[in-house]
Amino acid sequence: MTVFLARGQTRRMVFNGPMRSGLVLDSRALLTQGYGPFQQKLLSTLRGIFSGEWFAPDAGARDSGMKIDIDTRRGLTLIPEYFVARRLKGEALAGVLAEYTLDAETWPRKEGRIDKEDGCFTLSMLEIHMYDLGYGSAIFEGEVTATRDLTLAEYRSLCERISSLLNGYRGLFSGMFEKVAKAVPANLLLFNFHDGQQKEEFWRRVSFGHDIGTLFWVHRVFTVACANENEFGAQSAACRALVYSEQAEKLEDVSIAPGLSVYPGNGNSAVVYTPAQTAGADVLTAMIRVQNVFYVTAEDIDRDLFYLANELDRRKHTQDMRLLERQSRIIVEYQSKISLFNAVYDDFDNHLDPQSLRVWHALESAWATRDRFRNLTTKLDMIDKIYHRIMESLSHLYDKRLGTFVLAFTLISTLSVIVDTVDFTQGGDLQAPSVLRLSVLFAMAAVVLFLAIRLMKSRE
């Protein structure tokens, strides 16, 4: 048996999971007025009230004055990667854990009881990011301590068992999101699902407002620090076995730097590094964090589009103009949201350095992210066709309503003519109906009847 982690030894471990935040910003409004002032004001408010380190994406100013360093950074995203983040460690972490009655140590469970046979995870840093489109991400960083000698497979199993318990932090996440929601100006919020503030029935039923703070999944990032090049060579080859892949035999090291091995996978990923590459080891975690958020956003939108299409198609023969107008408005809002989401995703890799870009593309391939986007495109095309049918129905109803008004005014005008004609045929002092009077009256009645029938038929 080859020991991967001996009894009493520790190894750095990172868990990464996405969730819904229940808070969707009006990104288009922020693009118009500028993100910088909004973020600085928000950070100032949050730092003055809540513990921990609050921060936003760095603008990346350079001493040279140049906007882009082509060797290390390709540029900046049009919309910031996230709008605010919180880092908890040391006393701040201990205080928040105490506030929510949480323990820094997480032990796996067996049949509902704590299992101390293999080891535990001790949290040393918790980092939470919030994104414009209504999602958040949590990074749990700490150490796994073995209580017995563990093989590589046993160590992987221990970490996977621990990761399944991290939804115990749900109260902390949802509490933070609710606090941030109160600090963001109401005019910059598209949707706020906290405290029942989202009133419209349809938007209360979509995915964005459900299970706020609950982790969808946890991606495990195995980090193995090596003391020297000799240890690195041995560990780099071994740690491939920590990663699950659809095609394990083709799992590649996507690192472009010596002394660093990066293996992106589906549920597990691994990074092995020497002291000279310590900073580069965090690239994998950062890329997984963003890929998690994009993936779960696409998944939610894909599901909502399916139900939206079904709901619209089910009521396709309705004659309720208010319902049709509401449906068309919802479709337009969804189309706008998806267009922005696609633009943000396509723009993201424009700011990545070469190493991050390679990791990003490897994750896209491993997770088949582009397949999810193709599903979105297909459903959006279907929704677009339904939208055109709705607009045609609305147009037809508008024509019918207009026809009703035309008919009413036509009859009123015709009656006015009849009155004038009767007055003419009576000749003022004429006492008894004459043949001429009767003839004119019957003729005018026939004309009115004929016009009424024609107008009614034209409305059908």
matplotlib code that plots the C-alpha trace (Angstrom):
import matplotlib.pyplot as plt

x = [0.0, 1.4, 0.7, -0.5, -1.2, 0.3, -1.5, -1.2, -0.1, -2.1, -2.6, -4.1, -7.5, -9.9, -13.7, -15.5, -19.3, -21.9, -25.3, -28.2, -27.9, -31.5, -30.2, -30.0, -28.4, -29.4, -26.1, -27.1, -27.9, -24.6, -22.8, -24.3, -23.5, -20.3, -19.5, -16.6, -18.6, -21.3, -18.8, -16.8, -20.0, -21.2, -17.8, -17.7, -21.2, -20.4, -17.0, -18.5, -21.2, -19.9, -16.7, -14.2, -12.5, -14.8, -13.4, -14.2, -12.2, -9.0, -8.9, -5.3, -3.6, 0.0, 3.0, 3.8, 0.4, -0.4, -3.9, -2.8, 0.3, 0.2, 2.4, 0.4, -3.1, -5.1, -7.5, -10.5, -14.0, -16.7, -18.8, -16.7, -16.3, -18.2, -19.6, -18.6, -16.8, -16.1, -13.0, -13.3, -10.2, -8.7, -10.9, -13.4, -14.0, -14.2, -16.8, -19.0, -18.9, -19.9, -22.7, -24.2, -23.2, -20.8, -17.6, -14.4, -13.9, -15.9, -15.9, -17.4, -20.5, -21.4, -25.0, -25.8, -22.9, -19.6, -16.9, -13.4, -11.8, -10.1, -9.7, -11.3, -11.2, -10.3, -11.5, -9.0, -10.5, -14.0, -14.3, -17.8, -18.3, -21.5, -22.4, -24.7, -26.9, -28.2, -25.6, -22.8, -19.8, -18.1, -14.4, -13.6, -9.8, -8.2, -6.4, -7.3, -5.8, -5.5, -6.2, -4.7, -2.4, -4.4, -3.8, -4.5, -7.9, -8.8, -7.8, -9.9, -12.9, -12.4, -12.5, -15.5, -17.4, -16.5, -17.6, -21.1, -21.5, -20.7, -24.3, -24.3, -23.0, -26.3, -27.5, -24.2, -24.5, -28.2, -27.7, -24.9, -26.8, -29.8, -27.5, -26.0, -29.5, -30.3, -27.2, -27.7, -29.9, -33.4, -33.1, -30.1, -31.9, -33.8, -34.9, -34.7, -36.1, -35.3, -38.2, -40.8, -40.0, -40.5, -44.2, -44.9, -46.1, -44.1, -40.8, -41.5, -41.7, -38.5, -35.3, -33.5, -35.4, -35.4, -33.0, -31.0, -27.6, -27.8, -24.8, -25.6, -22.5, -19.0, -16.0, -12.9, -9.5, -6.7, -3.6, -0.3, 2.7, 6.0, 9.3, 11.5, 11.6, 12.2, 9.1, 7.2, 8.0, 6.7, 3.6, 2.6, 2.2, 0.4, -2.1, -3.7, -5.6, -7.3, -9.2, -12.3, -12.6, -14.8, -11.7, -9.2, -6.6, -6.5, -6.4, -3.7, -1.6, -2.5, 0.2, 2.5, 5.1, 7.8, 7.2, 3.4, 1.0, -2.7, -5.4, -8.9, -11.7, -15.5, -16.0, -12.4, -9.4, -5.8, -2.8, 0.7, 3.4, 6.8, 7.5, 8.4, 4.9, 2.8, 1.0, 0.2, -1.5, -4.5, -5.3, -7.2, -9.4, -10.2, -11.2, -13.3, -15.1, -16.2, -16.9, -19.2, -21.2, -21.6, -22.5, -25.2, -26.6, -26.9, -28.5, -31.1, -31.9, -32.2, -34.7, -36.7, -36.9, -38.3, -41.1, -41.7, -42.1, -44.4, -46.5, -46.7, -47.6, -50.3, -52.1, -51.5, -55.2, -56.0, -58.0, -57.0, -55.1, -53.7, -52.2, -50.8, -49.2, -47.7, -46.3, -44.7, -43.1, -41.7, -40.2, -38.6, -37.1, -35.7, -34.3, -32.5, -31.1, -29.9, -28.3, -26.4, -25.4, -24.0, -22.1, -20.6, -19.5, -17.9, -16.1, -14.7, -11.7, -10.6, -8.9, -7.2, -3.5, -2.2, -2.2, -5.7, -6.9, -5.6, -7.2, -10.5, -10.6, -9.8, -12.7, -15.0, -14.0, -14.3, -17.7, -19.1, -20.1, -20.7, -23.3, -25.3, -25.1, -26.3, -29.3, -30.0, -29.8, -32.3, -34.8, -34.4, -35.3, -38.4, -39.4, -38.8, -41.2, -43.8, -43.2, -44.1, -47.3, -48.2, -47.6, -49.8, -52.5, -52.3, -52.4, -55.5, -57.2, -56.2, -57.8, -61.0, -61.2, -60.6, -63.3, -65.7, -65.1, -65.4, -68.7, -70.1, -69.2, -70.5, -73.9, -74.1, -73.3, -75.9, -78.6, -77.8, -78.4, -81.7, -82.9, -82.1, -83.7, -86.9, -87.1, -86.7, -89.4, -91.9, -91.6, -92.3, -96.1, -96.6, -99.0, -99.3, -96.5, -96.2, -95.1, -91.9, -91.2, -91.7, -89.6, -86.7, -86.9, -86.9, -84.0, -81.9, -82.7, -81.5, -78.3, -77.6, -78.2, -76.0, -73.1, -73.5, -73.2, -70.2, -68.4, -69.1, -67.7, -64.6, -63.8, -63.8]
y = [0.0, 3.4, 6.1, 9.3, 11.2, 9.7, 9.8, 13.2, 14.9, 17.7, 18.8, 22.0, 21.4, 23.8, 23.2, 25.4, 25.6, 27.8, 28.9, 31.4, 34.7, 35.9, 39.3, 40.3, 43.6, 45.9, 45.5, 47.7, 50.6, 50.1, 50.1, 53.4, 55.1, 53.3, 50.3, 52.0, 54.6, 52.0, 49.4, 51.9, 53.2, 49.6, 48.5, 51.5, 50.7, 47.0, 47.6, 49.9, 47.4, 43.8, 42.0, 40.5, 41.8, 43.2, 43.8, 44.1, 43.2, 45.2, 47.5, 46.4, 49.8, 49.6, 51.8, 52.0, 53.6, 50.9, 49.3, 45.8, 43.7, 41.1, 38.7, 38.5, 40.0, 40.5, 43.2, 43.8, 42.4, 44.8, 43.9, 43.1, 39.5, 39.9, 43.0, 42.3, 39.7, 38.9, 37.1, 35.7, 34.4, 34.6, 36.4, 37.5, 33.9, 32.8, 35.5, 34.7, 30.9, 31.6, 33.9, 31.0, 28.3, 26.6, 24.7, 25.2, 21.4, 19.2, 15.5, 13.0, 11.1, 7.5, 6.4, 9.8, 9.9, 11.6, 9.3, 10.0, 7.0, 8.8, 12.5, 15.9, 19.3, 22.4, 25.7, 28.5, 30.9, 31.3, 33.5, 34.4, 36.2, 37.7, 38.1, 40.4, 37.6, 36.4, 33.9, 33.5, 31.3, 30.0, 28.9, 26.9, 26.8, 24.8, 21.6, 18.0, 16.1, 12.3, 10.3, 7.2, 6.4, 7.1, 5.9, 8.2, 6.6, 6.8, 10.5, 11.3, 9.5, 11.3, 14.7, 13.8, 12.7, 16.0, 18.1, 16.6, 18.3, 21.9, 22.9, 23.3, 26.8, 27.7, 30.0, 32.0, 32.5, 33.4, 35.8, 37.6, 37.9, 39.4, 42.0, 42.9, 43.2, 45.9, 47.8, 47.9, 50.9, 49.6, 51.4, 49.2, 45.9, 43.9, 41.2, 40.9, 37.7, 38.5, 39.2, 38.5, 41.7, 40.1, 40.6, 39.4, 35.8, 34.5, 35.7, 34.3, 30.8, 30.9, 29.4, 32.6, 32.9, 29.4, 27.7, 30.8, 30.0, 26.3, 24.9, 23.2, 21.1, 21.2, 21.0, 19.6, 21.1, 18.9, 21.0, 19.3, 21.4, 19.8, 20.7, 20.3, 19.2, 15.5, 15.3, 17.3, 14.7, 11.8, 13.6, 15.1, 11.7, 10.2, 13.0, 12.4, 9.7, 12.2, 13.6, 12.1, 12.6, 11.3, 10.2, 9.5, 8.2, 11.6, 13.7, 16.3, 18.6, 22.0, 23.9, 26.1, 26.6, 24.3, 23.1, 23.3, 20.6, 21.4, 18.8, 20.2, 17.7, 17.4, 17.0, 16.8, 18.8, 18.7, 21.1, 20.1, 22.8, 23.7, 26.7, 28.8, 28.3, 28.8, 31.9, 29.9, 27.2, 29.4, 29.9, 26.6, 27.6, 31.0, 29.5, 26.8, 29.4, 31.4, 28.3, 27.0, 30.2, 30.4, 26.7, 26.9, 30.1, 28.4, 25.4, 27.5, 29.6, 26.4, 24.9, 28.1, 28.4, 24.9, 25.7, 29.1, 27.6, 24.9, 27.5, 29.8, 26.9, 25.7, 29.0, 29.7, 30.0, 32.5, 35.6, 37.4, 40.5, 41.2, 37.7, 38.0, 41.3, 39.9, 36.9, 39.1, 41.3, 38.2, 36.9, 40.2, 40.4, 36.8, 37.5, 40.6, 38.6, 35.7, 38.1, 39.8, 36.5, 35.3, 38.5, 38.4, 34.7, 35.4, 38.5, 36.8, 35.1, 38.4, 39.4, 36.1, 35.5, 32.6, 30.1, 31.0, 30.9, 27.3, 26.2, 27.9, 26.1, 22.8, 23.2, 24.1, 20.9, 18.7, 20.1, 20.3, 23.9, 24.8, 22.1, 23.9, 27.1, 25.3, 24.1, 27.7, 28.8, 26.1, 26.9, 30.7, 30.1, 28.2, 31.0, 33.5, 31.7, 31.6, 35.4, 36.1, 34.0, 36.0, 39.3, 38.1, 37.2, 40.5, 42.3, 40.3, 41.2, 44.9, 44.8, 43.3, 45.9, 48.7, 47.2, 47.3, 51.0, 51.6, 49.7, 51.7, 55.0, 54.0, 53.0, 56.2, 58.2, 56.2, 56.8, 60.5, 60.4, 58.5, 61.1, 63.9, 62.0, 61.4, 65.0, 65.9, 63.4, 64.7, 68.1, 69.9, 70.0, 66.6, 64.7, 61.2, 58.9, 59.1, 56.5, 58.5, 58.6, 54.9, 54.1, 56.2, 54.7, 51.1, 52.0, 53.5, 50.5, 48.1, 50.2, 50.1, 46.4, 45.8, 47.9, 46.2, 42.7, 43.7, 45.2, 42.2, 39.8, 41.9, 41.6, 37.8]
z = [0.0, -1.1, 1.5, 0.0, 3.3, 6.5, 9.8, 11.5, 8.2, 6.6, 3.0, 1.6, 0.0, -1.8, -2.3, -4.7, -5.2, -7.0, -5.6, -6.2, -4.5, -5.1, -6.3, -10.0, -10.9, -13.7, -15.6, -18.5, -16.2, -14.4, -17.8, -18.6, -15.3, -14.6, -12.3, -10.4, -8.3, -7.6, -6.4, -4.3, -2.6, -2.0, -0.6, 1.7, 3.1, 3.6, 5.2, 7.7, 8.8, 8.4, 9.3, 6.9, 3.8, 1.2, -2.3, -6.0, -9.1, -9.5, -12.5, -13.1, -13.4, -14.5, -13.7, -17.4, -18.1, -20.7, -20.6, -21.6, -20.9, -23.6, -21.8, -18.5, -19.2, -22.4, -21.2, -19.0, -19.2, -20.2, -17.2, -14.0, -13.3, -10.0, -8.4, -4.8, -2.7, 0.9, 2.4, 5.9, 7.8, 11.2, 13.8, 11.2, 10.1, 13.8, 14.5, 11.6, 12.3, 15.9, 14.7, 12.7, 15.1, 12.7, 13.3, 11.4, 11.4, 9.1, 9.7, 7.3, 8.4, 8.4, 9.0, 10.3, 12.8, 12.8, 11.4, 12.7, 11.1, 8.1, 8.9, 8.7, 7.0, 8.9, 7.3, 7.3, 4.7, 3.2, 0.1, -1.3, -4.6, -5.9, -9.6, -11.5, -12.9, -9.6, -8.5, -5.9, -5.4, -2.3, -2.0, 1.1, 1.7, 4.5, 5.3, 5.4, 8.4, 8.2, 11.3, 9.7, 6.7, 3.6, 0.0, -2.9, -3.5, 0.2, 0.4, -2.6, -1.1, 2.2, 0.5, -1.6, 1.6, 3.3, 0.3, 0.5, 4.0, 3.0, 2.5, 6.3, 5.5, 3.7, 6.5, 6.3, 2.6, 2.5, 5.4, 3.6, 0.4, 2.2, 3.8, 0.5, -1.0, 1.5, 0.6, -3.1, -4.4, -5.5, -8.8, -9.7, -9.0, -11.7, -9.2, -5.5, -4.1, -0.5, 1.9, -0.8, -2.6, -6.0, -6.7, -10.2, -10.1, -13.1, -11.8, -8.3, -10.0, -12.0, -10.8, -9.7, -6.5, -5.2, -2.7, -2.2, -0.6, -1.3, -3.1, -6.4, -6.2, -4.8, -7.1, -5.3, -6.1, -4.8, -4.3, -3.7, -2.7, -3.4, -1.7, -4.8, -8.4, -7.6, -5.4, -8.0, -10.8, -8.7, -7.4, -10.8, -12.4, -9.4, -8.9, -12.3, -10.5, -8.3, -11.3, -12.9, -16.6, -19.4, -21.2, -18.4, -20.7, -22.5, -19.3, -20.0, -17.9, -19.2, -17.4, -19.6, -16.7, -15.4, -11.8, -12.2, -13.3, -13.8, -14.4, -14.9, -14.5, -14.0, -10.3, -9.2, -10.4, -9.3, -9.2, -8.2, -7.7, -6.4, -4.2, -7.3, -8.7, -5.6, -7.1, -10.3, -8.3, -7.6, -11.3, -11.5, -8.5, -10.0, -13.4, -11.8, -9.7, -12.8, -14.9, -12.1, -12.1, -15.9, -16.1, -13.4, -14.9, -18.3, -16.6, -14.8, -18.0, -20.0, -17.6, -17.3, -21.1, -21.4, -18.9, -20.4, -23.9, -22.5, -20.6, -23.7, -26.0, -23.6, -23.8, -27.5, -28.4, -25.6, -26.5, -23.3, -24.4, -21.0, -20.8, -24.3, -23.5, -20.2, -22.1, -24.7, -22.0, -20.3, -23.5, -24.3, -20.8, -21.1, -24.5, -23.1, -20.2, -22.4, -24.9, -22.0, -20.5, -23.8, -24.4, -20.9, -21.4, -24.7, -23.4, -20.3, -21.8, -23.4, -20.1, -19.2, -19.1, -21.3, -18.4, -17.3, -20.9, -21.4, -18.1, -19.1, -22.5, -20.8, -18.4, -21.3, -23.0, -19.9, -18.9, -22.5, -21.7, -25.3, -25.5, -22.8, -24.8, -28.0, -26.0, -25.0, -28.6, -29.7, -27.0, -27.6, -31.3, -30.3, -27.9, -30.6, -32.9, -30.1, -29.6, -33.2, -32.9, -29.8, -31.6, -34.5, -32.0, -30.4, -33.7, -34.7, -31.4, -31.8, -35.3, -33.9, -31.2, -33.7, -35.9, -33.1, -32.7, -36.4, -36.4, -33.5, -35.0, -38.4, -37.0, -35.0, -38.2, -40.1, -37.5, -37.7, -41.5, -40.9, -38.5, -40.9, -43.8, -41.8, -40.9, -44.6, -45.8, -43.2, -44.6, -41.3, -41.4, -43.0, -40.6, -41.9, -43.3, -47.0, -49.5, -50.0, -46.3, -45.9, -48.9, -47.7, -44.2, -45.5, -47.8, -45.1, -42.8, -45.5, -45.9, -42.1, -41.9, -44.9, -43.5, -40.0, -41.6, -43.7, -40.7, -38.5, -41.1, -41.6, -37.9, -37.9]

ax = plt.figure().add_subplot(projection="3d")
ax.plot(x, y, z, "-o")
ax.set_aspect("equal")
plt.show()
